[in-house]
Amino acid sequence: MKDRRTTTPAQDAAAEQALYEAILQLRDAGECRRFFRDLLTPAELQAMADRWSVVPLLAAGRPYRKISVETGVSVTTIGRIARFLADGNGGYALALSRLPERPKEDAAS
């Protein structure tokens, strides 16, 4: 990561809050897509999408190695996501709980 300019914790908190407020102004997935494609590099966006794709699989109790094969995400990253899902700030679980129910995958998957 690049060296950051010198800012106070209050300035950092204000900038973070401003980002969250901007995100809350977006009305749908299409608007989010446009915003995040402007905000993030393609690699950053892919990393976020990869992490999010792991969350429902972990919540469903899938083994790490199967998730890794299915998503291409490393077992180490899956372990980190699992730690935050269990003991993080509750963001993954909150977002997951607000998603509409998806049909169950058939047992062959």
ABEGO torsion letter per residue (X at the ends): XBBBBBBBAAAAAAAAAAAAAAAAABABAAAAAAAAAAABBAAAAAAAAAAAAAAAAAAAGBBAAAAAAAAGBBAAAAAAAAAAAAABAGAAAAAAAABBBBBBBBAAX
